[in-house]
Amino acid sequence: MLPTPTKFSLVAGCGEADNKLNAFDNALLEAGIGNLNLLKVSSIMPPGAKQVENLKIPPGSLVPTAYGSIYSDIPGEVIAAAVAIGFSEDTFGVIMEFSGKCTKEEAEETVREMVRDAFRQRGMRLVDIKSKAIDHKVEKVGCSFAAVALWY
C-alpha cells in the first residue's frame, strides 16, 4: 500500500513534436515532471496536504498524479489543459482536470466550475480553489498538459 501524500504541486506545460507521444513527453518536461513515472489517480486531495512549488522527486519515482492532457495535429488549433483543487475547511479536497479545444482562460473557468459542482454534490463547504492552466497553438503535433502531482 502506498502512503498518503502530504505534499502537492500544480504544474502545466505544452509541447510540440512529430508525434503525440513525444509532444506529451515535451509537455511533461516543460511542466517539470518529465523524468517521473506518473500514476494517474482520481480526484481526491488528501487532508492536510501542503502546496510545494517545486517538489524534489528522484527521477523514475512513481508519482500519484491527477492530470488532464490533449493532443492535436491541426496546425493553428488552440488546445488547453487545466487542473483545479477545491479545499474544504477541515477535511479532504477535490481535484478536477479538464482539457479541450479552447483558451487557457476558458479551460481554467471550466475546471473551477467543476470543483464548485463537486463540492455541491458532496454537500461540502468550499473555502478555496487553486488552479493552473495552459494553452498551446499547434504547429505540427501539439500537447497541452496540466497536473496536480502528489508526493510524500
N, C-alpha and C positions, 0 to 999 in steps of 0.2 A: 504494500500500500504506500502511495506517495504521501508525504507530509502535506499539511495545508499551507499554501503560500502565505507569506507575511509581507511581501512587497509587490509592487506593480509599477509598470511604466507604460504610458501611452506613446506609441510610435507610429510613424507613417512614412511611406516612401513611394516613389514611382520609378519605373524602369523601362527601357527600350532595348530591343534585341531583334534578332532574325527569327525567333520562335518564342512561343508562350512561356516555356519553362525558363529560358534564360531571361526573359523580361521579368518574370516573377522573381527569380534569383537576384536580379539587379535591383528590383524594388525592395527586397529584403535587406540587401546590402546598404541601400540608401537609408533605410529605416534603422539601421544599426543592429539588426538581428540576423544577418545573413550567414553567420557561421554557427548557427544553433539548429537543433532538431526540434521543430515546432510540433507540439502535441495539441491538436485542435480540441478545445474544450467548449462546453456550453457556457452559459452566460451568468454565472454567479460569482460575485466578488466576495472573497472570504471576509468575515467580520474582523475589523481592526487592521486590515492590510494598509500599509503606508506607501504613499507615492514616492518613487525614486526617479530622478531624471534619467540617469544613466546606470542601468543595472550592470553590475560587474559579474558576468556569467562566463564560465570557461567554455571555449569552443567545443562543439559536439554535445553539449548538455541537452537533455530532454527538457523542454520548457513548455509548461502549460500556457496556451495562448488562445485568446478569443480574437478572431480576425475576420475581416471582410476583404475580398480582392475581386478585381475584374480585369479582364483582358479585352483587347480589341486589335484587329488588324485592318481597320478602316482609317486611312490617313485623314487627319483633321478632326476625327471624332474626339470629344472630351469625355473622359471616364473618371469617376471619383470613387473613393472609399472613405468610410468614416467609422469611428467607434465612439461610444459614449458610455460612461459609468454613472449610474444613479446611486446616491448614497442615502441610507436611512440614518436615523439618529443613533440607534443602538444595536443594530443587527447587521446582517449581510446586505450587500448591494447587488445591483443588477447591471450586467454589461450587455449592450446591444451593438450589433455590427450591421453595416449597410454598404452596398456598392451598387453603382448604376451609371447610366449614360446621362450625366448631369454635371453641374459645377460642384466645387468644394462646398460652397455655401448651402446649396440645395441638399447635398448629402448630409452635411452636419445638422441642418434643421430636421431632416427626416429621422436621423438616428436619435436625436434628442427627444423628438416626439415619441419614438418607440420606447424610450426609457420611461417617459411620463405614463404611457399606456401600461407598461409592465408593472409599474407601481400601483396604478389604479386597479389592475387585475388582481394584485396580491393584497389590496387593502392596506398598503403600507404608506407611511408619510415620507415623501421625498424632501430631503433637506438640501441637496446639492447635486449638480451634474457637472462632470468634467468630460470634455470631448476633444477629439482630434480628427482632422480630415485633410485630404489631399486630392487634387485633381491633376489630370495629365492630358495634354493634347497629343494624340497618337501621331507618330511619324511613320513607323513601319509596323511593328508589333509592340504594343504598349501594355503596361500593367500599373494599376493603382492598388495600393495595399495600406491598410490601417489596422492596428492591433493593440490589444492590451496584453502585454507579456507579464506573467506572474512568476514570482521567484521566492526563495526561502531566506 
